[in-house]
Amino acid sequence: MEGDCRIPVACCRPRVLVLHALFWGLVSLRVFGSALLNEEKSIGTVTAVKPEAAPCWLLEEFVVTEACVRCSDFNTKSQLACRLTGYVERVNCSQSSREEYKSCRSVLMEEHLFWKFEAAMLALTTLFTVLVVIRQRRLDRLASEKVRRQIESI
């Protein structure tokens, strides 16, 4: 019972600790580096956009005239608003009275993504539950074998 709570000696070796530090350092660098790159891209696009070229819905109040709909394949390639999410809504700006398209997130798309996430989590839960049961049975078998050997030696 005592041995179950201890950290294995192999995990405390300097080589293993260095490998762990290297692995988690690379993971952290990848995560934070991608976040920094996305931030730099968004900053770069904001500074490159001129006030005249900015969509009116960024600068003034607007009213949604057409609900969020899926873009066609042609629109996805040709319109910037369709490229972001694949869904677009038509808005009418109140001051300039211009009609433009604005990228949006569809309720159906969000629901689909939610259920995909739930299915993935259920699959992972099942997988790790099976792995835990298999490992526990193996450990129980080893403990029984150890007890049997101790009894036989008496």
C-alpha positions as CSV (number, residue, x, y, z in Angstrom):
1,M,0.0,0.0,0.0
2,E,2.8,2.4,0.8
3,G,4.4,2.0,-2.6
4,D,1.3,3.2,-4.4
5,C,1.6,6.8,-3.1
6,R,5.3,7.3,-3.9
7,I,6.7,9.0,-7.0
8,P,8.8,6.4,-8.9
9,V,12.5,6.9,-8.6
10,A,12.8,7.0,-12.4
11,C,10.8,10.2,-12.5
12,C,13.2,12.1,-10.3
13,R,16.3,11.4,-12.4
14,P,17.9,14.5,-13.9
15,R,17.5,13.3,-17.5
16,V,13.8,12.7,-17.0
17,L,13.3,16.1,-15.3
18,V,15.2,17.8,-18.2
19,L,13.0,16.0,-20.8
20,H,9.9,17.1,-18.9
21,A,11.0,20.7,-18.7
22,L,11.9,20.7,-22.4
23,F,8.6,19.2,-23.4
24,W,6.5,21.6,-21.3
25,G,8.7,24.5,-22.4
26,L,8.0,23.6,-26.1
27,V,4.3,23.2,-25.4
28,S,4.2,26.6,-23.7
29,L,6.2,28.2,-26.4
30,R,3.8,26.8,-29.1
31,V,0.7,28.0,-27.2
32,F,2.0,31.5,-26.2
33,G,3.8,32.0,-29.6
34,S,0.6,31.3,-31.6
35,A,-1.3,33.7,-29.3
36,L,1.3,36.4,-29.9
37,L,1.3,35.8,-33.7
38,N,-2.5,36.1,-33.7
39,E,-2.3,39.3,-31.7
40,E,0.4,40.7,-34.1
41,K,-1.7,39.8,-37.1
42,S,-4.8,41.5,-35.7
43,I,-2.8,44.6,-34.8
44,G,-1.2,44.7,-38.2
45,T,-4.6,44.5,-39.9
46,V,-6.1,47.2,-37.8
47,T,-3.3,49.6,-38.5
48,A,-3.3,48.8,-42.2
49,V,-7.1,49.5,-42.6
50,K,-7.8,53.1,-43.5
51,P,-10.8,54.8,-41.9
52,E,-12.4,55.2,-45.3
53,A,-12.1,51.5,-46.1
54,A,-13.3,50.3,-42.7
55,P,-16.8,48.7,-42.8
56,C,-19.5,51.0,-41.6
57,W,-20.7,48.6,-38.9
58,L,-17.4,49.1,-37.1
59,L,-17.8,52.8,-37.0
60,E,-21.5,53.4,-36.4
61,E,-24.8,51.8,-35.3
62,F,-26.4,49.3,-37.5
63,V,-29.5,47.2,-38.0
64,V,-29.5,43.6,-39.2
65,T,-31.6,43.4,-42.3
66,E,-31.0,39.7,-43.2
67,A,-30.3,37.0,-40.6
68,C,-27.2,34.9,-40.5
69,V,-27.0,32.6,-43.5
70,R,-24.4,30.2,-44.9
71,C,-22.2,31.6,-47.6
72,S,-22.0,29.8,-51.0
73,D,-18.7,28.4,-52.2
74,F,-18.2,31.4,-54.6
75,N,-19.0,33.9,-51.9
76,T,-16.6,32.2,-49.5
77,K,-13.8,32.8,-51.9
78,S,-14.8,36.3,-53.1
79,Q,-16.1,38.1,-49.9
80,L,-13.9,38.8,-47.0
81,A,-16.8,38.6,-44.6
82,C,-17.5,35.0,-45.6
83,R,-14.0,33.9,-45.1
84,L,-14.0,34.3,-41.3
85,T,-16.8,32.0,-40.3
86,G,-18.5,30.8,-43.5
87,Y,-21.7,32.7,-42.4
88,V,-22.7,36.2,-43.2
89,E,-25.5,38.7,-42.3
90,R,-26.6,41.8,-44.2
91,V,-26.5,45.0,-42.1
92,N,-27.8,48.5,-42.7
93,C,-25.7,51.3,-41.2
94,S,-27.9,54.0,-39.6
95,Q,-25.9,57.1,-40.3
96,S,-24.5,56.4,-43.8
97,S,-27.5,54.2,-44.9
98,R,-25.1,51.7,-46.5
99,E,-25.8,48.0,-46.8
100,E,-22.9,45.8,-46.1
101,Y,-22.2,42.2,-45.1
102,K,-20.9,41.3,-41.7
103,S,-19.4,37.9,-40.6
104,C,-21.5,36.1,-38.0
105,R,-21.7,32.9,-36.1
106,S,-24.6,30.6,-36.9
107,V,-26.6,29.0,-34.1
108,L,-26.6,25.7,-36.1
109,M,-22.9,25.9,-36.5
110,E,-22.4,26.5,-32.8
111,E,-24.7,23.6,-31.9
112,H,-22.9,21.3,-34.3
113,L,-19.5,22.3,-32.8
114,F,-20.9,21.8,-29.3
115,W,-22.1,18.2,-30.1
116,K,-18.8,17.4,-31.8
117,F,-17.0,18.5,-28.6
118,E,-19.4,16.5,-26.4
119,A,-18.8,13.4,-28.6
120,A,-15.0,13.8,-28.4
121,M,-15.2,14.2,-24.6
122,L,-17.4,11.1,-24.3
123,A,-15.0,9.1,-26.5
124,L,-12.0,10.3,-24.4
125,T,-13.8,9.5,-21.2
126,T,-14.6,6.0,-22.4
127,L,-11.0,5.4,-23.6
128,F,-9.4,6.6,-20.3
129,T,-12.0,4.7,-18.2
130,V,-11.1,1.5,-20.1
131,L,-7.4,2.2,-19.6
132,V,-7.8,2.8,-15.9
133,V,-9.8,-0.4,-15.4
134,I,-7.2,-2.4,-17.4
135,R,-4.3,-0.9,-15.3
136,Q,-6.1,-1.5,-12.1
137,R,-6.7,-5.1,-12.9
138,R,-3.1,-5.5,-13.8
139,L,-2.0,-3.9,-10.5
140,D,-4.4,-6.1,-8.6
141,R,-3.1,-9.2,-10.3
142,L,0.5,-8.2,-9.5
143,A,-0.5,-7.6,-5.8
144,S,-2.2,-11.0,-5.6
145,E,0.8,-12.6,-7.1
146,K,3.1,-10.9,-4.6
147,V,0.9,-12.0,-1.7
148,R,0.7,-15.6,-3.1
149,R,4.5,-15.7,-3.4
150,Q,4.9,-14.4,0.2
151,I,2.5,-17.0,1.5
152,E,4.3,-19.8,-0.4
153,S,7.6,-18.8,1.1
154,I,6.4,-19.3,4.6
